[in-house]
Amino acid sequence: MVNNYASVPSLSDDVQENWLLSKYLEVYLYATLLESAPYIKDDARAQTWVMAYQNAIGTVMQQEEKQRFGDATLVIKRADG
C-alpha cells in the first residue's frame, strides 16, 4: 500500500519550522496544552483542549483534501443515462 500523506518533519535546533507549524500553528498549540494538562494539574481544561485539538486536526484534513481534490462535488452518473 502506498502512503500518499506527507510526513511531518521533526523540529530541532537546526530545523525550527515545518509545513504543519507554518500553516496550522493551532495543532501544535492545542497538542502542547493537552500534553501539559497532567503536569500542571489542570485536568478540567484537558477536555477543552482535546476538542480544540480534534477541531484543528479536522481543519488540516479538510484543507489538505480541498487542496488535493479541489471544491468539486461528487456526481454519480446513472448506468442507463
PyMOL Python script that loads the backbone (N, CA, C, O; Angstrom):
from pymol import cmd

cmd.read_pdbstr("""\
ATOM      1  N   MET A   1       0.844  -1.177   0.000  1.00  0.00           N
ATOM      2  CA  MET A   1       0.000   0.000   0.000  1.00  0.00           C
ATOM      3  C   MET A   1       0.888   1.238   0.000  1.00  0.00           C
ATOM      4  O   MET A   1       1.867   1.304   0.744  1.00  0.00           O
ATOM      5  N   VAL A   2       0.555   2.204  -0.820  1.00  0.00           N
ATOM      6  CA  VAL A   2       1.340   3.428  -0.952  1.00  0.00           C
ATOM      7  C   VAL A   2       0.790   4.479   0.001  1.00  0.00           C
ATOM      8  O   VAL A   2      -0.420   4.702   0.062  1.00  0.00           O
ATOM      9  N   ASN A   3       1.675   5.118   0.737  1.00  0.00           N
ATOM     10  CA  ASN A   3       1.283   6.192   1.641  1.00  0.00           C
ATOM     11  C   ASN A   3       1.337   7.511   0.870  1.00  0.00           C
ATOM     12  O   ASN A   3       2.410   7.944   0.451  1.00  0.00           O
ATOM     13  N   ASN A   4       0.177   8.150   0.682  1.00  0.00           N
ATOM     14  CA  ASN A   4       0.100   9.398  -0.068  1.00  0.00           C
ATOM     15  C   ASN A   4       0.134  10.638   0.819  1.00  0.00           C
ATOM     16  O   ASN A   4      -0.070  11.752   0.338  1.00  0.00           O
ATOM     17  N   TYR A   5       0.387  10.450   2.091  1.00  0.00           N
ATOM     18  CA  TYR A   5       0.378  11.566   3.021  1.00  0.00           C
ATOM     19  C   TYR A   5       1.797  12.049   3.283  1.00  0.00           C
ATOM     20  O   TYR A   5       2.736  11.259   3.379  1.00  0.00           O
ATOM     21  N   ALA A   6       1.927  13.357   3.396  1.00  0.00           N
ATOM     22  CA  ALA A   6       3.228  13.943   3.705  1.00  0.00           C
ATOM     23  C   ALA A   6       3.533  13.722   5.183  1.00  0.00           C
ATOM     24  O   ALA A   6       2.654  13.852   6.034  1.00  0.00           O
ATOM     25  N   SER A   7       4.763  13.392   5.474  1.00  0.00           N
ATOM     26  CA  SER A   7       5.145  13.262   6.867  1.00  0.00           C
ATOM     27  C   SER A   7       5.430  14.648   7.422  1.00  0.00           C
ATOM     28  O   SER A   7       5.644  15.605   6.677  1.00  0.00           O
ATOM     29  N   VAL A   8       5.427  14.732   8.724  1.00  0.00           N
ATOM     30  CA  VAL A   8       5.709  15.995   9.380  1.00  0.00           C
ATOM     31  C   VAL A   8       7.153  15.937   9.868  1.00  0.00           C
ATOM     32  O   VAL A   8       7.470  15.175  10.781  1.00  0.00           O
ATOM     33  N   PRO A   9       8.032  16.742   9.264  1.00  0.00           N
ATOM     34  CA  PRO A   9       9.428  16.731   9.689  1.00  0.00           C
ATOM     35  C   PRO A   9       9.566  17.144  11.154  1.00  0.00           C
ATOM     36  O   PRO A   9       8.882  18.057  11.616  1.00  0.00           O
ATOM     37  N   SER A  10      10.435  16.479  11.860  1.00  0.00           N
ATOM     38  CA  SER A  10      10.677  16.799  13.270  1.00  0.00           C
ATOM     39  C   SER A  10      11.313  18.168  13.399  1.00  0.00           C
ATOM     40  O   SER A  10      12.051  18.618  12.523  1.00  0.00           O
ATOM     41  N   LEU A  11      11.012  18.813  14.503  1.00  0.00           N
ATOM     42  CA  LEU A  11      11.636  20.095  14.804  1.00  0.00           C
ATOM     43  C   LEU A  11      12.892  19.858  15.627  1.00  0.00           C
ATOM     44  O   LEU A  11      12.970  18.895  16.391  1.00  0.00           O
ATOM     45  N   SER A  12      13.871  20.734  15.469  1.00  0.00           N
ATOM     46  CA  SER A  12      15.130  20.633  16.213  1.00  0.00           C
ATOM     47  C   SER A  12      15.761  22.015  16.277  1.00  0.00           C
ATOM     48  O   SER A  12      15.172  22.991  15.812  1.00  0.00           O
ATOM     49  N   ASP A  13      16.945  22.103  16.846  1.00  0.00           N
ATOM     50  CA  ASP A  13      17.655  23.380  16.873  1.00  0.00           C
ATOM     51  C   ASP A  13      17.959  23.866  15.457  1.00  0.00           C
ATOM     52  O   ASP A  13      17.943  25.067  15.187  1.00  0.00           O
ATOM     53  N   ASP A  14      18.232  22.931  14.564  1.00  0.00           N
ATOM     54  CA  ASP A  14      18.561  23.286  13.183  1.00  0.00           C
ATOM     55  C   ASP A  14      17.323  23.487  12.312  1.00  0.00           C
ATOM     56  O   ASP A  14      17.335  24.303  11.390  1.00  0.00           O
ATOM     57  N   VAL A  15      16.260  22.746  12.602  1.00  0.00           N
ATOM     58  CA  VAL A  15      15.012  22.829  11.832  1.00  0.00           C
ATOM     59  C   VAL A  15      13.933  23.356  12.774  1.00  0.00           C
ATOM     60  O   VAL A  15      13.373  22.604  13.571  1.00  0.00           O
ATOM     61  N   GLN A  16      13.651  24.636  12.677  1.00  0.00           N
ATOM     62  CA  GLN A  16      12.732  25.266  13.627  1.00  0.00           C
ATOM     63  C   GLN A  16      11.345  25.506  13.058  1.00  0.00           C
ATOM     64  O   GLN A  16      10.500  26.123  13.708  1.00  0.00           O
ATOM     65  N   GLU A  17      11.108  25.021  11.848  1.00  0.00           N
ATOM     66  CA  GLU A  17       9.798  25.185  11.240  1.00  0.00           C
ATOM     67  C   GLU A  17       9.565  24.061  10.235  1.00  0.00           C
ATOM     68  O   GLU A  17      10.499  23.579   9.594  1.00  0.00           O
ATOM     69  N   ASN A  18       8.294  23.649  10.110  1.00  0.00           N
ATOM     70  CA  ASN A  18       7.905  22.682   9.091  1.00  0.00           C
ATOM     71  C   ASN A  18       6.564  23.116   8.518  1.00  0.00           C
ATOM     72  O   ASN A  18       5.995  24.111   8.966  1.00  0.00           O
ATOM     73  N   TRP A  19       6.057  22.394   7.546  1.00  0.00           N
ATOM     74  CA  TRP A  19       4.822  22.804   6.877  1.00  0.00           C
ATOM     75  C   TRP A  19       3.633  22.855   7.829  1.00  0.00           C
ATOM     76  O   TRP A  19       2.768  23.720   7.690  1.00  0.00           O
ATOM     77  N   LEU A  20       3.577  21.941   8.791  1.00  0.00           N
ATOM     78  CA  LEU A  20       2.454  21.919   9.724  1.00  0.00           C
ATOM     79  C   LEU A  20       2.495  23.141  10.638  1.00  0.00           C
ATOM     80  O   LEU A  20       1.470  23.786  10.857  1.00  0.00           O
ATOM     81  N   LEU A  21       3.644  23.453  11.157  1.00  0.00           N
ATOM     82  CA  LEU A  21       3.789  24.612  12.027  1.00  0.00           C
ATOM     83  C   LEU A  21       3.524  25.905  11.265  1.00  0.00           C
ATOM     84  O   LEU A  21       2.917  26.828  11.808  1.00  0.00           O
ATOM     85  N   SER A  22       3.966  25.980  10.025  1.00  0.00           N
ATOM     86  CA  SER A  22       3.774  27.185   9.216  1.00  0.00           C
ATOM     87  C   SER A  22       2.307  27.447   8.907  1.00  0.00           C
ATOM     88  O   SER A  22       1.836  28.581   8.993  1.00  0.00           O
ATOM     89  N   LYS A  23       1.591  26.389   8.545  1.00  0.00           N
ATOM     90  CA  LYS A  23       0.209  26.556   8.093  1.00  0.00           C
ATOM     91  C   LYS A  23      -0.830  26.367   9.190  1.00  0.00           C
ATOM     92  O   LYS A  23      -1.906  26.962   9.138  1.00  0.00           O
ATOM     93  N   TYR A  24      -0.512  25.541  10.180  1.00  0.00           N
ATOM     94  CA  TYR A  24      -1.509  25.157  11.178  1.00  0.00           C
ATOM     95  C   TYR A  24      -0.918  25.195  12.584  1.00  0.00           C
ATOM     96  O   TYR A  24      -0.829  24.170  13.259  1.00  0.00           O
ATOM     97  N   LEU A  25      -0.526  26.363  13.008  1.00  0.00           N
ATOM     98  CA  LEU A  25       0.092  26.547  14.320  1.00  0.00           C
ATOM     99  C   LEU A  25      -0.794  26.023  15.451  1.00  0.00           C
ATOM    100  O   LEU A  25      -0.293  25.520  16.456  1.00  0.00           O
ATOM    101  N   GLU A  26      -2.113  26.142  15.281  1.00  0.00           N
ATOM    102  CA  GLU A  26      -3.030  25.736  16.346  1.00  0.00           C
ATOM    103  C   GLU A  26      -2.931  24.248  16.671  1.00  0.00           C
ATOM    104  O   GLU A  26      -3.245  23.846  17.791  1.00  0.00           O
ATOM    105  N   VAL A  27      -2.504  23.427  15.724  1.00  0.00           N
ATOM    106  CA  VAL A  27      -2.336  21.994  16.011  1.00  0.00           C
ATOM    107  C   VAL A  27      -1.260  21.822  17.084  1.00  0.00           C
ATOM    108  O   VAL A  27      -1.454  21.083  18.049  1.00  0.00           O
ATOM    109  N   TYR A  28      -0.137  22.497  16.915  1.00  0.00           N
ATOM    110  CA  TYR A  28       0.927  22.436  17.920  1.00  0.00           C
ATOM    111  C   TYR A  28       0.481  23.052  19.241  1.00  0.00           C
ATOM    112  O   TYR A  28       0.779  22.513  20.307  1.00  0.00           O
ATOM    113  N   LEU A  29      -0.228  24.170  19.179  1.00  0.00           N
ATOM    114  CA  LEU A  29      -0.684  24.840  20.392  1.00  0.00           C
ATOM    115  C   LEU A  29      -1.559  23.924  21.232  1.00  0.00           C
ATOM    116  O   LEU A  29      -1.290  23.719  22.415  1.00  0.00           O
ATOM    117  N   TYR A  30      -2.608  23.370  20.627  1.00  0.00           N
ATOM    118  CA  TYR A  30      -3.540  22.547  21.399  1.00  0.00           C
ATOM    119  C   TYR A  30      -2.937  21.206  21.799  1.00  0.00           C
ATOM    120  O   TYR A  30      -3.276  20.677  22.858  1.00  0.00           O
ATOM    121  N   ALA A  31      -2.064  20.650  20.989  1.00  0.00           N
ATOM    122  CA  ALA A  31      -1.388  19.408  21.382  1.00  0.00           C
ATOM    123  C   ALA A  31      -0.488  19.660  22.591  1.00  0.00           C
ATOM    124  O   ALA A  31      -0.424  18.837  23.504  1.00  0.00           O
ATOM    125  N   THR A  32       0.201  20.788  22.593  1.00  0.00           N
ATOM    126  CA  THR A  32       1.071  21.128  23.718  1.00  0.00           C
ATOM    127  C   THR A  32       0.254  21.367  24.982  1.00  0.00           C
ATOM    128  O   THR A  32       0.608  20.878  26.054  1.00  0.00           O
ATOM    129  N   LEU A  33      -0.833  22.115  24.858  1.00  0.00           N
ATOM    130  CA  LEU A  33      -1.690  22.348  26.025  1.00  0.00           C
ATOM    131  C   LEU A  33      -2.246  21.033  26.561  1.00  0.00           C
ATOM    132  O   LEU A  33      -2.279  20.817  27.772  1.00  0.00           O
ATOM    133  N   LEU A  34      -2.676  20.168  25.675  1.00  0.00           N
ATOM    134  CA  LEU A  34      -3.215  18.875  26.083  1.00  0.00           C
ATOM    135  C   LEU A  34      -2.170  18.040  26.811  1.00  0.00           C
ATOM    136  O   LEU A  34      -2.462  17.434  27.842  1.00  0.00           O
ATOM    137  N   GLU A  35      -0.959  18.009  26.276  1.00  0.00           N
ATOM    138  CA  GLU A  35       0.109  17.236  26.915  1.00  0.00           C
ATOM    139  C   GLU A  35       0.539  17.836  28.248  1.00  0.00           C
ATOM    140  O   GLU A  35       1.056  17.122  29.107  1.00  0.00           O
ATOM    141  N   SER A  36       0.332  19.131  28.430  1.00  0.00           N
ATOM    142  CA  SER A  36       0.744  19.785  29.676  1.00  0.00           C
ATOM    143  C   SER A  36      -0.257  19.586  30.805  1.00  0.00           C
ATOM    144  O   SER A  36       0.109  19.728  31.971  1.00  0.00           O
ATOM    145  N   ALA A  37      -1.496  19.264  30.496  1.00  0.00           N
ATOM    146  CA  ALA A  37      -2.563  19.189  31.497  1.00  0.00           C
ATOM    147  C   ALA A  37      -2.215  18.330  32.720  1.00  0.00           C
ATOM    148  O   ALA A  37      -2.420  18.789  33.844  1.00  0.00           O
ATOM    149  N   PRO A  38      -1.705  17.121  32.555  1.00  0.00           N
ATOM    150  CA  PRO A  38      -1.398  16.320  33.753  1.00  0.00           C
ATOM    151  C   PRO A  38      -0.287  16.935  34.619  1.00  0.00           C
ATOM    152  O   PRO A  38      -0.279  16.760  35.838  1.00  0.00           O
ATOM    153  N   TYR A  39       0.626  17.638  33.997  1.00  0.00           N
ATOM    154  CA  TYR A  39       1.754  18.198  34.744  1.00  0.00           C
ATOM    155  C   TYR A  39       1.377  19.456  35.511  1.00  0.00           C
ATOM    156  O   TYR A  39       1.936  19.736  36.571  1.00  0.00           O
ATOM    157  N   ILE A  40       0.423  20.215  34.971  1.00  0.00           N
ATOM    158  CA  ILE A  40       0.021  21.446  35.663  1.00  0.00           C
ATOM    159  C   ILE A  40      -1.264  21.239  36.456  1.00  0.00           C
ATOM    160  O   ILE A  40      -1.842  22.188  36.986  1.00  0.00           O
ATOM    161  N   LYS A  41      -1.697  19.996  36.528  1.00  0.00           N
ATOM    162  CA  LYS A  41      -2.883  19.606  37.297  1.00  0.00           C
ATOM    163  C   LYS A  41      -4.127  20.398  36.880  1.00  0.00           C
ATOM    164  O   LYS A  41      -4.903  20.852  37.721  1.00  0.00           O
ATOM    165  N   ASP A  42      -4.296  20.552  35.569  1.00  0.00           N
ATOM    166  CA  ASP A  42      -5.450  21.274  35.040  1.00  0.00           C
ATOM    167  C   ASP A  42      -6.302  20.315  34.216  1.00  0.00           C
ATOM    168  O   ASP A  42      -6.567  20.549  33.037  1.00  0.00           O
ATOM    169  N   ASP A  43      -6.725  19.231  34.862  1.00  0.00           N
ATOM    170  CA  ASP A  43      -7.491  18.202  34.162  1.00  0.00           C
ATOM    171  C   ASP A  43      -8.838  18.716  33.660  1.00  0.00           C
ATOM    172  O   ASP A  43      -9.374  18.193  32.683  1.00  0.00           O
ATOM    173  N   ALA A  44      -9.382  19.720  34.309  1.00  0.00           N
ATOM    174  CA  ALA A  44     -10.672  20.258  33.874  1.00  0.00           C
ATOM    175  C   ALA A  44     -10.569  20.870  32.476  1.00  0.00           C
ATOM    176  O   ALA A  44     -11.523  20.800  31.702  1.00  0.00           O
ATOM    177  N   ARG A  45      -9.444  21.456  32.151  1.00  0.00           N
ATOM    178  CA  ARG A  45      -9.264  22.077  30.839  1.00  0.00           C
ATOM    179  C   ARG A  45      -8.881  21.067  29.764  1.00  0.00           C
ATOM    180  O   ARG A  45      -8.972  21.369  28.574  1.00  0.00           O
ATOM    181  N   ALA A  46      -8.460  19.893  30.160  1.00  0.00           N
ATOM    182  CA  ALA A  46      -7.991  18.894  29.192  1.00  0.00           C
ATOM    183  C   ALA A  46      -9.054  18.569  28.151  1.00  0.00           C
ATOM    184  O   ALA A  46      -8.734  18.427  26.971  1.00  0.00           O
ATOM    185  N   GLN A  47     -10.304  18.449  28.563  1.00  0.00           N
ATOM    186  CA  GLN A  47     -11.369  18.121  27.612  1.00  0.00           C
ATOM    187  C   GLN A  47     -11.542  19.244  26.588  1.00  0.00           C
ATOM    188  O   GLN A  47     -11.785  18.981  25.410  1.00  0.00           O
ATOM    189  N   THR A  48     -11.418  20.480  27.032  1.00  0.00           N
ATOM    190  CA  THR A  48     -11.490  21.618  26.120  1.00  0.00           C
ATOM    191  C   THR A  48     -10.370  21.536  25.097  1.00  0.00           C
ATOM    192  O   THR A  48     -10.589  21.779  23.910  1.00  0.00           O
ATOM    193  N   TRP A  49      -9.179  21.195  25.549  1.00  0.00           N
ATOM    194  CA  TRP A  49      -8.022  21.119  24.661  1.00  0.00           C
ATOM    195  C   TRP A  49      -8.126  19.924  23.715  1.00  0.00           C
ATOM    196  O   TRP A  49      -7.677  20.001  22.571  1.00  0.00           O
ATOM    197  N   VAL A  50      -8.718  18.816  24.184  1.00  0.00           N
ATOM    198  CA  VAL A  50      -8.938  17.663  23.305  1.00  0.00           C
ATOM    199  C   VAL A  50      -9.833  18.074  22.140  1.00  0.00           C
ATOM    200  O   VAL A  50      -9.540  17.774  20.983  1.00  0.00           O
ATOM    201  N   MET A  51     -10.917  18.756  22.458  1.00  0.00           N
ATOM    202  CA  MET A  51     -11.855  19.168  21.411  1.00  0.00           C
ATOM    203  C   MET A  51     -11.203  20.175  20.457  1.00  0.00           C
ATOM    204  O   MET A  51     -11.388  20.091  19.243  1.00  0.00           O
ATOM    205  N   ALA A  52     -10.449  21.115  21.002  1.00  0.00           N
ATOM    206  CA  ALA A  52      -9.777  22.107  20.162  1.00  0.00           C
ATOM    207  C   ALA A  52      -8.744  21.426  19.263  1.00  0.00           C
ATOM    208  O   ALA A  52      -8.618  21.774  18.088  1.00  0.00           O
ATOM    209  N   TYR A  53      -8.007  20.458  19.810  1.00  0.00           N
ATOM    210  CA  TYR A  53      -7.011  19.717  19.030  1.00  0.00           C
ATOM    211  C   TYR A  53      -7.690  18.935  17.909  1.00  0.00           C
ATOM    212  O   TYR A  53      -7.232  18.958  16.766  1.00  0.00           O
ATOM    213  N   GLN A  54      -8.779  18.244  18.233  1.00  0.00           N
ATOM    214  CA  GLN A  54      -9.502  17.476  17.217  1.00  0.00           C
ATOM    215  C   GLN A  54     -10.054  18.385  16.116  1.00  0.00           C
ATOM    216  O   GLN A  54     -10.029  18.026  14.939  1.00  0.00           O
ATOM    217  N   ASN A  55     -10.549  19.558  16.502  1.00  0.00           N
ATOM    218  CA  ASN A  55     -11.028  20.517  15.501  1.00  0.00           C
ATOM    219  C   ASN A  55      -9.887  21.001  14.616  1.00  0.00           C
ATOM    220  O   ASN A  55     -10.053  21.144  13.404  1.00  0.00           O
ATOM    221  N   ALA A  56      -8.734  21.254  15.218  1.00  0.00           N
ATOM    222  CA  ALA A  56      -7.570  21.714  14.448  1.00  0.00           C
ATOM    223  C   ALA A  56      -7.122  20.641  13.459  1.00  0.00           C
ATOM    224  O   ALA A  56      -6.821  20.950  12.306  1.00  0.00           O
ATOM    225  N   ILE A  57      -7.078  19.396  13.897  1.00  0.00           N
ATOM    226  CA  ILE A  57      -6.707  18.289  13.011  1.00  0.00           C
ATOM    227  C   ILE A  57      -7.744  18.145  11.897  1.00  0.00           C
ATOM    228  O   ILE A  57      -7.390  17.909  10.742  1.00  0.00           O
ATOM    229  N   GLY A  58      -9.021  18.288  12.244  1.00  0.00           N
ATOM    230  CA  GLY A  58     -10.075  18.232  11.241  1.00  0.00           C
ATOM    231  C   GLY A  58      -9.909  19.318  10.182  1.00  0.00           C
ATOM    232  O   GLY A  58     -10.124  19.080   8.993  1.00  0.00           O
ATOM    233  N   THR A  59      -9.526  20.508  10.626  1.00  0.00           N
ATOM    234  CA  THR A  59      -9.277  21.612   9.698  1.00  0.00           C
ATOM    235  C   THR A  59      -8.126  21.278   8.762  1.00  0.00           C
ATOM    236  O   THR A  59      -8.208  21.530   7.560  1.00  0.00           O
ATOM    237  N   VAL A  60      -7.059  20.715   9.301  1.00  0.00           N
ATOM    238  CA  VAL A  60      -5.915  20.317   8.477  1.00  0.00           C
ATOM    239  C   VAL A  60      -6.377  19.326   7.412  1.00  0.00           C
ATOM    240  O   VAL A  60      -6.064  19.479   6.231  1.00  0.00           O
ATOM    241  N   MET A  61      -7.112  18.326   7.836  1.00  0.00           N
ATOM    242  CA  MET A  61      -7.556  17.294   6.895  1.00  0.00           C
ATOM    243  C   MET A  61      -8.464  17.881   5.819  1.00  0.00           C
ATOM    244  O   MET A  61      -8.327  17.542   4.643  1.00  0.00           O
ATOM    245  N   GLN A  62      -9.386  18.755   6.208  1.00  0.00           N
ATOM    246  CA  GLN A  62     -10.290  19.371   5.232  1.00  0.00           C
ATOM    247  C   GLN A  62      -9.530  20.245   4.241  1.00  0.00           C
ATOM    248  O   GLN A  62      -9.762  20.171   3.034  1.00  0.00           O
ATOM    249  N   GLN A  63      -8.629  21.068   4.749  1.00  0.00           N
ATOM    250  CA  GLN A  63      -7.884  21.969   3.877  1.00  0.00           C
ATOM    251  C   GLN A  63      -6.955  21.207   2.930  1.00  0.00           C
ATOM    252  O   GLN A  63      -6.835  21.553   1.754  1.00  0.00           O
ATOM    253  N   GLU A  64      -6.305  20.176   3.448  1.00  0.00           N
ATOM    254  CA  GLU A  64      -5.399  19.397   2.612  1.00  0.00           C
ATOM    255  C   GLU A  64      -6.180  18.603   1.562  1.00  0.00           C
ATOM    256  O   GLU A  64      -5.723  18.454   0.429  1.00  0.00           O
ATOM    257  N   GLU A  65      -7.357  18.096   1.938  1.00  0.00           N
ATOM    258  CA  GLU A  65      -8.200  17.385   0.969  1.00  0.00           C
ATOM    259  C   GLU A  65      -8.709  18.352  -0.099  1.00  0.00           C
ATOM    260  O   GLU A  65      -8.741  18.018  -1.283  1.00  0.00           O
ATOM    261  N   LYS A  66      -9.104  19.540   0.323  1.00  0.00           N
ATOM    262  CA  LYS A  66      -9.566  20.551  -0.626  1.00  0.00           C
ATOM    263  C   LYS A  66      -8.448  20.930  -1.589  1.00  0.00           C
ATOM    264  O   LYS A  66      -8.680  21.099  -2.786  1.00  0.00           O
ATOM    265  N   GLN A  67      -7.243  21.063  -1.064  1.00  0.00           N
ATOM    266  CA  GLN A  67      -6.100  21.396  -1.917  1.00  0.00           C
ATOM    267  C   GLN A  67      -5.816  20.268  -2.899  1.00  0.00           C
ATOM    268  O   GLN A  67      -5.456  20.509  -4.051  1.00  0.00           O
ATOM    269  N   ARG A  68      -5.979  19.057  -2.440  1.00  0.00           N
ATOM    270  CA  ARG A  68      -5.676  17.892  -3.274  1.00  0.00           C
ATOM    271  C   ARG A  68      -6.735  17.644  -4.346  1.00  0.00           C
ATOM    272  O   ARG A  68      -6.412  17.325  -5.491  1.00  0.00           O
ATOM    273  N   PHE A  69      -8.016  17.796  -3.957  1.00  0.00           N
ATOM    274  CA  PHE A  69      -9.102  17.442  -4.862  1.00  0.00           C
ATOM    275  C   PHE A  69      -9.917  18.635  -5.349  1.00  0.00           C
ATOM    276  O   PHE A  69     -10.741  18.478  -6.249  1.00  0.00           O
ATOM    277  N   GLY A  70      -9.714  19.809  -4.788  1.00  0.00           N
ATOM    278  CA  GLY A  70     -10.476  20.995  -5.182  1.00  0.00           C
ATOM    279  C   GLY A  70     -11.850  21.025  -4.539  1.00  0.00           C
ATOM    280  O   GLY A  70     -12.140  20.251  -3.627  1.00  0.00           O
ATOM    281  N   ASP A  71     -12.686  21.922  -5.021  1.00  0.00           N
ATOM    282  CA  ASP A  71     -14.034  22.101  -4.475  1.00  0.00           C
ATOM    283  C   ASP A  71     -15.096  21.288  -5.201  1.00  0.00           C
ATOM    284  O   ASP A  71     -16.285  21.419  -4.911  1.00  0.00           O
ATOM    285  N   ALA A  72     -14.681  20.463  -6.128  1.00  0.00           N
ATOM    286  CA  ALA A  72     -15.642  19.710  -6.927  1.00  0.00           C
ATOM    287  C   ALA A  72     -16.490  18.806  -6.052  1.00  0.00           C
ATOM    288  O   ALA A  72     -16.005  18.211  -5.090  1.00  0.00           O
ATOM    289  N   THR A  73     -17.762  18.713  -6.401  1.00  0.00           N
ATOM    290  CA  THR A  73     -18.641  17.793  -5.706  1.00  0.00           C
ATOM    291  C   THR A  73     -18.721  16.479  -6.474  1.00  0.00           C
ATOM    292  O   THR A  73     -18.520  16.441  -7.688  1.00  0.00           O
ATOM    293  N   LEU A  74     -19.007  15.441  -5.775  1.00  0.00           N
ATOM    294  CA  LEU A  74     -19.113  14.125  -6.389  1.00  0.00           C
ATOM    295  C   LEU A  74     -20.424  14.035  -7.154  1.00  0.00           C
ATOM    296  O   LEU A  74     -21.486  14.351  -6.616  1.00  0.00           O
ATOM    297  N   VAL A  75     -20.351  13.607  -8.398  1.00  0.00           N
ATOM    298  CA  VAL A  75     -21.523  13.425  -9.238  1.00  0.00           C
ATOM    299  C   VAL A  75     -21.586  11.959  -9.640  1.00  0.00           C
ATOM    300  O   VAL A  75     -20.636  11.408 -10.196  1.00  0.00           O
ATOM    301  N   ILE A  76     -22.718  11.343  -9.348  1.00  0.00           N
ATOM    302  CA  ILE A  76     -22.889   9.938  -9.682  1.00  0.00           C
ATOM    303  C   ILE A  76     -23.761   9.857 -10.929  1.00  0.00           C
ATOM    304  O   ILE A  76     -24.899  10.326 -10.943  1.00  0.00           O
ATOM    305  N   LYS A  77     -23.211   9.262 -11.958  1.00  0.00           N
ATOM    306  CA  LYS A  77     -23.961   9.116 -13.206  1.00  0.00           C
ATOM    307  C   LYS A  77     -24.719   7.796 -13.178  1.00  0.00           C
ATOM    308  O   LYS A  77     -24.238   6.782 -12.673  1.00  0.00           O
ATOM    309  N   ARG A  78     -25.886   7.848 -13.722  1.00  0.00           N
ATOM    310  CA  ARG A  78     -26.697   6.628 -13.809  1.00  0.00           C
ATOM    311  C   ARG A  78     -26.136   5.737 -14.888  1.00  0.00           C
ATOM    312  O   ARG A  78     -25.661   6.229 -15.912  1.00  0.00           O
ATOM    313  N   ALA A  79     -26.180   4.467 -14.687  1.00  0.00           N
ATOM    314  CA  ALA A  79     -25.654   3.491 -15.646  1.00  0.00           C
ATOM    315  C   ALA A  79     -26.451   3.510 -16.948  1.00  0.00           C
ATOM    316  O   ALA A  79     -25.900   3.229 -18.013  1.00  0.00           O
ATOM    317  N   ASP A  80     -27.740   3.838 -16.873  1.00  0.00           N
ATOM    318  CA  ASP A  80     -28.571   3.822 -18.081  1.00  0.00           C
ATOM    319  C   ASP A  80     -28.647   5.189 -18.756  1.00  0.00           C
ATOM    320  O   ASP A  80     -29.356   5.331 -19.752  1.00  0.00           O
ATOM    321  N   GLY A  81     -27.960   6.170 -18.264  1.00  0.00           N
ATOM    322  CA  GLY A  81     -28.102   7.504 -18.852  1.00  0.00           C
ATOM    323  C   GLY A  81     -26.809   8.059 -19.210  1.00  0.00           C
ATOM    324  O   GLY A  81     -26.738   9.178 -19.719  1.00  0.00           O
TER     325      GLY A  81
END
""", "prot")
cmd.dss("prot")
cmd.show_as("cartoon", "prot")
cmd.util.cbc("prot")
cmd.orient("prot")
